[in-house]
Amino acid sequence: MLFLIIVFVGLMLFSLNGLYLWVIMEMMLFTVLYLLVMYNSNMHNLLMLFNYMVLNVLAGIMVLVGVLVECLFMGNLYSFSVLLSNYSFYLILLGLFIKLGIYPFYYQVYYLFLSLNLMQCMVILFLPKLIPIILLMEIGVSNSVIGAMVLLSVVMVLVSSFNGVMYNDLRLVVAFSSISYLGFYLLLMPGGPIFFLLYFFFYYSVMVLFMGSFGKNQEVYLNNLFEIQANGLRKGFFILMIFVLSGMPPFFMFMWKLMILYEVLKMNLFMVFVFLLCYLGNLIFYMRLLLLILGVSYNYNGLSSLDASTSNSYLGGITGVLMFSTSVMFLMFL
């Protein structure tokens, strides 16, 4: 698997022609799907993989048509770097949005993850998205669509954060976590591809460590999460990973989000408010996991199973953590 990653990424870096990049992107997708089909015998799981493949093939056709318009009608062989036609620009953009599962196409990720085990989720989370999101960064966005990209970022972070609170299956939690971070990736576009790639690989590395600790279990439910960690060392590891993923200070992911804040600060002050809104929604998502690992059991349809004082204590604690994190972010820029 690592060899395939190196080969495909190496081919992409040395291929400037738009058609070659499209071929490499589709080869990566079908290689991943082939590996997943080989290790899946359940008919329902294979059906979900087939649906995912059909949707991605349609998205690939959109990207191909946009590339052909640039190559044949505009004489532009390096279409991903400089798009001359508005029609090809929006067609390629839509195709990449579908491939990445950007809102409102994120439900393909939801249904697909239900048919995979945790390690297979990590494969589909990373490999098929690597080349499309680099191409999206290569295209960039014009001033006419930057507002729409920002709106999509906000919607993706908030929708995925609050959807992640509604489900017990760890696979769905990971799916919505990846969608949430995809929203942050869109905010990173002005920072350039290198800045984004470092953020992407670091997030993926943390997720591999977190999910790899559960082994190859097909299903892990959050209401049994506090029963899984038997020793204090493992519990401490889980807590550390959640703090890192949530972007809490002083962990490394917090510094990356400060860099995102710096990028949006260069746009206008309203963008700072938008970013903080996304950040708080994202923290709520991870604070729920933290409560579970600490052994706090409650009704996942709400806090109705707790008495009023206990509910207020937990909600007050979460609110305090969120206010503290926001205050730290403001103080860093005073």
Buried (B, 14 or more C-beta within 10 A) or exposed (E): EEEBBEBBBEBBEEBEBBBBBBBBBBBBBBBBBEBBBEEBEEEEBBEBBEBBBEBBEEBBEBBBBBBBBBBEEBEBBBBBEEBEBEEBBBBBBBBBBBBBBBBEBBEBBBEBBBBBBBBBBBBBBBBBBBBBBBBBBBBBBEEEBBEEBBEBBBBBBBBBBEBBBEBBBBBBBBBBBBBBBBBBBBBBBBBEBEBBBBBBEBBBEBBBEBBEBBEEEEEBBBEEBBEBBEEEEEBEBBBBBBBBBBBBBEBEBBEBBBEBBEBBEEBEEEBBEBBBEBBBBBBBBBBBBBBBBEEBBBEBEEBEEBEEEEBEEBEEBBEEBBEEBBEBBEEEEE
